[in-house]
Structure formats: structure tokens, C-alpha cells
Amino acid sequence: MTPLCHKPEFMTPFRRLLLLIFLISIPNFINAQELINKRSSFYAFTGISGAKLRQFNEMLSDRGLSPMRNRYRSYGLGYQARMNDFVLGFELSQHQSKTSHFDEFGIKYRTSRALVNVGYALTEEGKFQLIHYMSLGVGYLNFEMLPSQQTQNLEDFLSDPSEGFVLRENNIQKGTQYFGDFLTEIGFQLSYDFDLPGRKEAFEVLAKVGYSFSPFEGKWQMNGLSFDNTQSGAFVRIGAGISLPDRNFFYKDASIGVSLFRGFHFSKPDRLNNELLQKGYQPLGGTPSNWGLRILGETDGLLYGVDVYNSAMKGQATNFQDQSLNSLRVYANAGMKFFQFKNFAVGAMGGLGYGNIRYTLSQVEKPDFPELFEQRYFDGYLKSSGLMAKPEVLVEYGIPMTNRKLFDLVLSASAGYEVALGNYRLGELGMAQFLTGPVLGFSVGVRP
């Protein structure tokens, strides 16, 4: 039998070349000491990438099965601040593989990444930009083999949740704080600004090419197999967003900032807990944990931006099963700042966006591959999605962090009310009541 464990190279020659280019270019960061021109932007992007899951594919080949498809699609949001030639940014992204079919089962994976970008510009500040960058960050991996037609009845699911298997590394379904391990990217970004009639903002289109990888061998190993390549591959991405170049402002009363968001919800999944108790499971205790990202821009008192946060609950379901209840929310926000005194400001926004909810039951102990593939009946989940709305009021205070006021440390608090614009059914059980309610948030971030 072909051995399942290969020792992958730490770095291919291509990766070494990209890293060498980046290290050689570090002295160009010296230009950042004369910071004059500033630009901030945020954008959404999509793209394709992929790499072969060698060990898993070899296991399939040993059984006369076709290998998994090696391509995955990426979606994400990004923030970038340029100060002369120095560039600093942040990206949050999800990467979804194509589904490979085996009998009545579908095999697929998805990953999430949170990366800090550091780079420098190869061009002068202007409409066209060419940037070389390197990213460092953390990630999450979900690999699953589940029926193509999953159970949609809650009672049937709770009676027999073992539909297939779900493997999770750095399981953010239990909370954003579970992001982990080390990921990196090296690449180039090209962008061009298009002026918006009557507006100071510019519409930015961009493209990225590069290579992403996990630099440490074996960090993404689950149940005896390596899944490092789910976080690897050459990529091509395209995107669009809003940029605030200095050239469009006589006195720059505009900026875009990025913040880490901590939210507090006060609703509890009482209806779901009643169903769990009737089926002999432990209820989910407490209220959801909520961590996320806020990108907020302002131009002449107009507020705009994006919120992304992950609301999660976790607990023990039985002596041999864990459970989690997770909801992702993505809001596009717009509003006005109606009061400002020096560094203190008050504003109001309304948000409309996407939400989902996912309840997972999984066995704590599962065998390693290939036994896991042969036995396969261990875990399952129910999910639903729809629209969400959120009005809110926010207050913020900016603290200049340098004598030249290159950027502010921004502290803010917000109070809002989320409304689920749909039933959000787990089986036949509506969860809209759980997703609807007040939310209190605090954030800390930076703004050029």
C-alpha cells in the first residue's frame, strides 16, 4: 500500500524566490520615514486558487476512486492604508472548494483566513498603483463528507445526527478567538482609481497575484492526514472598492479606519434548548460570544463601511458529543456623523446584509484515516441563511498617536438592534427570534 504520510518540502524554489524578492526590497521601507501623502481604502475581492491534497487523494486512489478537485474559490474584504511608499493592510477571507461526489456523499472543504499585510509601493502616489506585499496571519479549516441531501427535519436530525463526518481545525464555529496557526502570502497588487462625479472618493479596481502557504509542516493535520494544501496555492484575485487619495482633498476631512469589534448579545436559544432537552441533550448555556471586524469610513460627515462578525455558542451535548451554534453576519453600513467636538464624535448608521445560522453535533472521538473514511457516520449539522438589518448609534474618541498625527487610535462604542428578515429555520424550528434583539459593541482600531 502507498504510504499516506509524505514529508512535504518546507519551501519550493518559487516560494524561495518570492521571499527573497521581499527581503531584498525591505530597505525601501526607509521612504516611510518622510510620510507626507496618505491614502486609505477598503475593497471586496474574489479569485481562484488551488493545490492538490496529496495524502487524501492517495487514499482515494488506493480505493479506486477519483481524486478531489484541486481548485477553490476565494471571497473576502480588505483594508489598506498607504503612507508614502509604506503600505499596511488587513484582509479577512473565505475559501470554498468544489464538491467532489462519492456515492450519495459530497466531499468538500472551506477555510477562513485573517491576514495582516505589509508592503511597499513600486510606483509614485497616483491613480495607478503597483504594490509588493507580504501577509502574515491565522486561519481555520473545515473538511467534511456529508450526504448531498442532508436531513432538513430537526426531530429526525436530533434522533440520528450521524450523517457523515466534519473535521475542524481552529474551530471558529465555537468563537472567533479559536483562529490559529500561522499562514502567509507573498504577492503583487495592481490598482487603478476612477474618479466619481461630484464626490471626493475614488472608485478603485484592483488585481492580485501571488502565492499563499502554511510555512510550518504538519500544522494542518487532522486524523492522521495532512491538509496543509487547503491553505496553499498560487492565486489570482480581482476586486473593487472605495479609496481616499490625497489629491482629491484640499483639506482632508476624510479617512477610512479598521477596528477589532467585540459585541454583546442578550438573546438565548430557548426554543432550541427545549428541543435539545426533549431529546436528551444538554442545553446551550449563556449568551453568544461575538468578535469581528469593522471597517468605517467618513467623508464630510457621511459614514460608510462594513461589519463582519462571528456570533458563537458552544458546549457539551452528551458524554461523547460536542455542540455549537454559530451565526455569521456581514453588514453594509451607511449613516451620518451629526456631532463632533475635537476628537469626540457621535453618529448613527443603518446596516443591511447577510446572516446565517448553523447548529452542529459532532462526536468528540473519531478514528484516523482511512478508518474514518470507511466508517464515516459521526457528525452532522443544520443551517439556514437570510437577510439581516441593524440600525445603531455610535460614539467614538480618536487619540493622535504621533506628533505628526499620522494616525489615530480610535476607541468607540455602539448600541443597535438587529432584525432577522427571514425565518432562519433549523429544520422546522424558526430561529429568527434568537437572531433578533439588541446588541452592544465596543471596538478599538486605527485610522490614518
VMD Tcl script that draws the C-alpha trace (Angstrom):
set ca {
  {0.00 0.00 0.00}
  {1.20 3.50 -0.81}
  {2.17 5.28 2.44}
  {-0.17 8.06 3.46}
  {2.44 10.29 5.02}
  {4.84 12.25 2.82}
  {7.19 14.86 4.13}
  {6.47 17.99 2.06}
  {9.20 20.47 1.27}
  {9.34 23.45 3.56}
  {9.60 25.83 0.60}
  {9.57 25.28 -3.15}
  {12.01 27.26 -5.33}
  {9.11 29.55 -6.35}
  {8.33 30.37 -2.72}
  {12.02 30.98 -2.01}
  {12.22 33.39 -4.96}
  {9.20 35.41 -3.76}
  {10.56 35.55 -0.22}
  {13.99 36.64 -1.49}
  {12.42 39.46 -3.54}
  {10.54 40.65 -0.47}
  {13.61 40.57 1.80}
  {15.76 42.42 -0.74}
  {13.10 45.11 -1.00}
  {12.87 45.82 2.74}
  {15.31 48.80 2.58}
  {12.69 50.66 0.52}
  {10.64 50.94 3.72}
  {13.06 53.73 4.69}
  {10.97 56.01 2.47}
  {8.19 55.76 5.04}
  {10.22 57.96 7.40}
  {9.23 61.02 5.32}
  {5.49 60.37 5.50}
  {3.55 63.06 3.67}
  {0.98 61.52 1.34}
  {-1.68 59.30 2.85}
  {-4.32 57.11 1.25}
  {-6.82 54.71 2.81}
  {-9.16 52.29 1.06}
  {-11.36 49.26 1.53}
  {-12.43 46.70 -1.02}
  {-14.09 43.36 -1.71}
  {-12.43 40.68 -3.82}
  {-12.90 37.26 -5.36}
  {-10.48 34.86 -7.03}
  {-9.34 31.32 -7.69}
  {-6.53 29.21 -6.31}
  {-5.81 25.57 -5.56}
  {-3.42 22.82 -4.61}
  {-3.66 19.04 -4.52}
  {-4.49 17.22 -1.26}
  {-1.84 14.58 -1.87}
  {-2.40 12.27 1.08}
  {-6.20 12.30 0.88}
  {-6.07 11.76 -2.90}
  {-3.70 8.81 -2.46}
  {-6.17 7.26 -0.01}
  {-8.93 7.66 -2.61}
  {-6.69 6.22 -5.32}
  {-5.98 3.14 -3.20}
  {-9.75 2.51 -3.27}
  {-10.08 3.06 -7.00}
  {-11.73 6.49 -6.56}
  {-11.10 9.74 -8.42}
  {-9.10 12.45 -6.64}
  {-10.70 15.58 -5.21}
  {-10.84 18.67 -7.37}
  {-7.87 20.86 -6.54}
  {-9.39 24.30 -7.17}
  {-11.06 26.58 -4.65}
  {-12.71 30.00 -4.94}
  {-11.95 32.90 -2.61}
  {-14.13 35.73 -1.31}
  {-13.08 38.45 1.07}
  {-12.84 42.00 2.37}
  {-9.74 44.09 2.70}
  {-8.47 47.36 4.17}
  {-5.34 49.22 3.14}
  {-3.52 52.36 4.28}
  {-0.64 53.85 2.28}
  {1.75 56.44 3.76}
  {4.17 57.49 1.03}
  {5.58 54.14 -0.13}
  {4.81 52.14 3.00}
  {1.61 50.04 2.89}
  {-0.20 48.39 5.78}
  {-3.45 46.46 5.48}
  {-5.73 43.71 6.69}
  {-7.77 41.04 4.87}
  {-10.49 38.65 6.01}
  {-11.40 35.92 3.52}
  {-13.18 32.61 2.98}
  {-12.08 29.94 0.52}
  {-14.52 27.29 -0.73}
  {-13.55 24.15 -2.65}
  {-15.63 22.50 -5.32}
  {-17.64 19.48 -4.19}
  {-16.43 16.01 -5.16}
  {-19.12 13.32 -5.18}
  {-18.78 9.78 -3.85}
  {-21.95 7.69 -3.97}
  {-24.59 9.82 -2.17}
  {-21.93 11.88 -0.34}
  {-20.30 15.20 -1.13}
  {-16.70 15.88 -0.05}
  {-15.55 19.48 0.23}
  {-13.63 21.91 2.40}
  {-13.68 25.59 3.26}
  {-11.11 27.72 5.02}
  {-11.06 31.20 6.56}
  {-8.04 33.47 6.90}
  {-7.28 36.68 8.77}
  {-4.08 38.30 7.47}
  {-2.09 41.47 8.15}
  {-0.43 42.85 5.00}
  {2.86 44.76 4.98}
  {4.34 46.06 1.75}
  {5.71 48.93 -0.28}
  {4.66 50.73 -3.44}
  {6.74 50.43 -6.61}
  {5.02 53.47 -8.11}
  {4.56 57.09 -7.07}
  {1.25 58.05 -5.46}
  {-1.30 58.46 -8.24}
  {-4.24 56.81 -9.96}
  {-2.18 53.72 -10.83}
  {-0.51 51.72 -8.07}
  {1.76 48.68 -8.08}
  {2.41 47.23 -4.62}
  {4.54 44.33 -3.46}
  {3.42 42.85 -0.14}
  {3.74 40.00 2.33}
  {0.93 38.78 4.60}
  {1.08 37.07 7.97}
  {-1.92 35.70 9.83}
  {-4.05 32.86 11.13}
  {-6.74 30.56 9.78}
  {-9.49 27.96 10.14}
  {-10.25 24.73 8.25}
  {-13.48 22.76 7.81}
  {-13.28 19.45 5.90}
  {-16.46 17.44 5.56}
  {-18.01 14.39 3.97}
  {-21.81 14.61 4.25}
  {-24.83 13.44 2.24}
  {-25.67 15.53 -0.82}
  {-29.22 15.73 0.57}
  {-28.88 16.42 4.30}
  {-31.71 15.99 6.81}
  {-33.96 19.07 7.00}
  {-36.11 17.92 9.92}
  {-34.88 18.89 13.39}
  {-36.51 15.97 15.21}
  {-35.02 13.44 12.78}
  {-31.63 15.13 12.99}
  {-31.53 15.09 16.80}
  {-32.61 11.44 16.81}
  {-29.74 10.48 14.49}
  {-27.24 13.31 13.81}
  {-24.53 10.97 12.45}
  {-24.84 11.82 8.75}
  {-21.14 11.81 7.88}
  {-18.03 13.42 9.32}
  {-16.97 17.03 9.87}
  {-13.34 17.82 10.77}
  {-12.45 21.30 12.02}
  {-9.07 22.77 12.87}
  {-9.01 26.04 14.86}
  {-12.78 25.77 15.07}
  {-14.22 29.30 14.79}
  {-17.70 27.77 14.85}
  {-17.05 27.88 18.62}
  {-15.83 31.51 18.51}
  {-13.55 33.83 16.54}
  {-10.89 33.54 19.26}
  {-10.19 29.98 18.06}
  {-8.46 31.24 14.89}
  {-4.94 29.85 14.96}
  {-1.74 28.52 13.39}
  {0.47 30.52 11.06}
  {-0.27 31.43 7.43}
  {1.46 33.68 4.95}
  {1.11 35.13 1.46}
  {3.54 36.86 -0.87}
  {2.26 38.73 -3.89}
  {1.74 41.83 -6.00}
  {-1.25 44.16 -6.23}
  {-2.17 46.41 -9.14}
  {-4.92 49.02 -8.78}
  {-6.40 51.97 -10.63}
  {-8.63 54.82 -9.40}
  {-11.66 56.13 -11.27}
  {-12.97 59.50 -10.11}
  {-16.62 59.60 -9.04}
  {-18.55 62.61 -10.43}
  {-19.28 65.10 -7.66}
  {-17.52 63.00 -4.99}
  {-14.10 63.20 -3.36}
  {-13.86 59.41 -3.05}
  {-12.45 57.36 -5.92}
  {-13.70 54.01 -7.20}
  {-10.79 51.57 -7.06}
  {-10.40 48.41 -9.12}
  {-7.60 46.02 -8.30}
  {-5.98 42.71 -9.16}
  {-3.69 40.49 -7.10}
  {-1.36 37.64 -7.99}
  {0.81 35.66 -5.63}
  {1.22 32.53 -3.56}
  {-0.28 31.56 -0.20}
  {1.04 28.78 2.02}
  {1.45 27.42 5.51}
  {5.17 27.73 6.30}
  {5.32 25.12 9.06}
  {4.92 21.47 8.17}
  {2.08 19.49 9.77}
  {0.19 22.41 11.33}
  {-2.98 21.47 9.43}
  {-3.02 17.75 10.21}
  {-6.30 16.09 11.19}
  {-6.97 12.45 11.98}
  {-3.68 11.19 10.60}
  {-3.58 13.11 7.30}
  {-2.02 16.43 6.32}
  {-4.35 19.11 4.94}
  {-1.69 21.83 4.63}
  {-2.51 22.38 0.96}
  {-6.03 23.56 1.76}
  {-4.25 26.79 2.79}
  {-1.84 26.86 -0.16}
  {-1.66 27.66 -3.83}
  {-0.92 30.28 -6.45}
  {-3.81 32.73 -6.72}
  {-5.34 35.34 -8.99}
  {-7.87 37.76 -7.47}
  {-9.83 40.76 -8.66}
  {-11.68 43.32 -6.57}
  {-13.22 46.76 -6.28}
  {-13.75 49.30 -3.52}
  {-13.53 52.89 -2.29}
  {-10.30 54.85 -1.99}
  {-9.49 58.28 -0.47}
  {-6.43 59.67 -2.31}
  {-4.86 62.89 -1.00}
  {-5.00 64.56 -4.42}
  {-8.83 64.83 -4.20}
  {-8.76 66.86 -0.96}
  {-7.68 70.44 -0.24}
  {-8.23 69.89 3.49}
  {-8.57 66.20 4.15}
  {-11.62 65.78 6.40}
  {-11.99 62.16 5.34}
  {-10.45 58.83 6.28}
  {-11.12 55.10 6.50}
  {-10.22 53.10 9.60}
  {-10.24 49.47 10.66}
  {-11.17 48.16 14.13}
  {-11.45 44.96 16.12}
  {-15.08 44.65 17.23}
  {-16.39 42.99 20.42}
  {-20.16 42.60 20.61}
  {-22.56 41.50 23.33}
  {-25.91 39.87 22.55}
  {-28.59 39.27 25.14}
  {-30.81 36.67 23.44}
  {-30.72 32.97 24.28}
  {-31.67 29.97 22.11}
  {-34.57 28.96 24.38}
  {-36.64 27.25 21.70}
  {-33.69 25.18 20.51}
  {-32.75 24.31 24.11}
  {-36.26 22.98 24.72}
  {-35.86 20.64 21.72}
  {-32.43 19.54 22.94}
  {-33.73 18.70 26.42}
  {-36.58 16.63 24.98}
  {-34.06 14.55 23.03}
  {-31.71 14.02 25.96}
  {-29.05 16.62 25.07}
  {-27.57 19.29 27.31}
  {-28.85 22.85 26.59}
  {-26.57 25.59 25.35}
  {-25.82 27.94 28.24}
  {-25.22 31.68 28.37}
  {-25.34 34.16 25.50}
  {-23.32 34.26 22.26}
  {-19.69 35.31 22.11}
  {-19.14 37.86 19.37}
  {-15.85 39.04 17.82}
  {-15.44 40.68 14.45}
  {-14.07 43.35 12.14}
  {-15.36 46.86 11.44}
  {-14.20 48.99 8.51}
  {-15.60 52.51 8.81}
  {-15.03 55.47 6.51}
  {-16.07 59.11 6.73}
  {-16.21 61.91 4.15}
  {-17.63 65.30 5.17}
  {-19.73 63.69 7.89}
  {-21.00 60.83 5.69}
  {-20.32 57.43 7.29}
  {-19.96 54.20 5.30}
  {-18.36 50.83 5.77}
  {-18.68 47.13 6.50}
  {-19.11 44.99 9.63}
  {-18.21 41.29 9.72}
  {-18.61 39.35 12.93}
  {-18.99 35.82 14.16}
  {-21.51 35.08 16.93}
  {-20.98 31.69 18.56}
  {-22.03 29.39 21.40}
  {-20.52 26.04 22.32}
  {-20.96 23.28 24.87}
  {-21.11 19.59 25.60}
  {-24.18 17.83 24.20}
  {-23.62 14.36 25.69}
  {-20.75 12.42 27.24}
  {-19.37 11.72 23.75}
  {-20.68 14.66 21.67}
  {-19.94 18.39 21.41}
  {-22.30 21.01 20.02}
  {-22.01 24.54 18.65}
  {-24.44 27.22 17.47}
  {-22.84 29.75 15.15}
  {-24.02 32.77 13.18}
  {-22.04 34.89 10.73}
  {-23.23 38.43 9.98}
  {-21.99 40.74 7.20}
  {-23.43 44.28 7.07}
  {-23.02 47.12 4.59}
  {-23.43 50.31 6.65}
  {-24.24 53.93 5.84}
  {-25.07 56.91 8.07}
  {-24.15 60.38 9.29}
  {-21.92 61.91 11.93}
  {-24.15 64.56 13.49}
  {-21.93 65.86 16.32}
  {-18.19 66.37 16.76}
  {-16.17 68.23 19.36}
  {-12.41 67.98 18.88}
  {-11.65 64.23 18.97}
  {-15.08 63.16 20.24}
  {-17.90 62.33 17.79}
  {-21.43 60.89 17.73}
  {-23.15 59.35 14.71}
  {-25.87 56.98 13.56}
  {-25.87 54.24 10.91}
  {-28.13 51.68 9.34}
  {-26.89 48.34 8.06}
  {-28.32 45.74 5.69}
  {-26.64 42.45 4.95}
  {-26.33 38.69 5.10}
  {-26.72 36.36 8.07}
  {-26.66 32.63 8.63}
  {-27.06 30.16 11.48}
  {-25.54 26.70 11.85}
  {-26.09 24.09 14.57}
  {-23.51 21.27 14.73}
  {-23.44 17.99 16.65}
  {-20.13 16.13 16.47}
  {-18.55 13.15 18.17}
  {-15.51 14.01 20.25}
  {-13.56 10.85 19.40}
  {-13.22 9.76 15.78}
  {-10.76 7.27 14.24}
  {-7.92 8.28 11.93}
  {-7.99 7.84 8.19}
  {-8.60 5.50 6.41}
  {-10.95 4.03 9.07}
  {-12.75 7.38 9.32}
  {-13.46 7.32 5.60}
  {-14.78 3.77 5.76}
  {-16.99 4.24 8.84}
  {-17.91 7.90 8.12}
  {-21.09 8.21 10.24}
  {-20.21 10.52 13.14}
  {-21.33 14.16 12.74}
  {-23.89 16.46 11.17}
  {-25.27 19.99 11.12}
  {-28.31 22.06 10.17}
  {-28.01 25.51 8.65}
  {-30.08 28.39 7.29}
  {-29.42 31.89 5.94}
  {-31.18 35.13 5.03}
  {-31.12 38.92 5.26}
  {-30.35 40.98 8.38}
  {-30.86 44.66 9.25}
  {-29.26 46.73 12.02}
  {-29.78 50.40 13.00}
  {-27.29 51.72 15.56}
  {-25.89 54.78 17.32}
  {-22.16 55.07 17.90}
  {-19.76 57.30 19.79}
  {-16.02 57.44 19.19}
  {-12.90 59.10 20.50}
  {-9.70 59.46 18.49}
  {-6.28 59.68 20.15}
  {-3.43 61.02 17.94}
  {-0.53 58.58 18.25}
  {2.37 60.62 16.77}
  {3.46 64.26 16.80}
  {2.80 64.47 13.06}
  {-0.70 62.96 13.51}
  {-0.02 60.15 11.08}
  {-2.81 58.06 12.56}
  {-5.26 57.96 15.46}
  {-6.04 55.22 17.89}
  {-9.85 55.10 17.74}
  {-11.99 53.88 20.65}
  {-15.70 53.53 20.01}
  {-18.92 52.15 21.48}
  {-22.20 51.40 19.71}
  {-25.72 50.35 20.60}
  {-28.01 48.84 17.99}
  {-30.86 46.47 17.29}
  {-30.59 43.53 14.91}
  {-33.62 42.34 12.94}
  {-33.71 38.96 11.18}
  {-35.53 39.46 7.84}
  {-36.44 35.80 7.42}
  {-37.40 32.69 9.35}
  {-33.89 31.20 9.69}
  {-35.24 27.68 10.15}
  {-33.22 24.82 11.60}
  {-35.41 22.10 10.20}
  {-38.91 23.30 11.04}
  {-37.74 25.39 14.05}
  {-37.62 29.13 13.34}
  {-34.58 30.89 14.87}
  {-35.39 34.48 13.83}
  {-36.33 35.35 17.41}
  {-32.88 34.30 18.60}
  {-31.14 36.45 15.94}
  {-33.35 39.49 16.60}
  {-32.52 41.73 19.54}
  {-30.28 44.46 20.96}
  {-26.51 44.36 20.52}
  {-23.92 46.40 22.40}
  {-20.49 46.77 20.82}
  {-17.04 48.12 21.63}
  {-14.16 48.47 19.22}
  {-10.55 49.61 19.10}
  {-8.69 50.36 15.90}
  {-6.56 52.72 13.86}
  {-7.41 55.47 11.36}
  {-4.91 57.42 9.22}
}
mol new
graphics top color blue
foreach p $ca { graphics top sphere $p radius 0.5 }
foreach p [lrange $ca 0 end-1] q [lrange $ca 1 end] { graphics top cylinder $p $q radius 0.2 }
display resetview
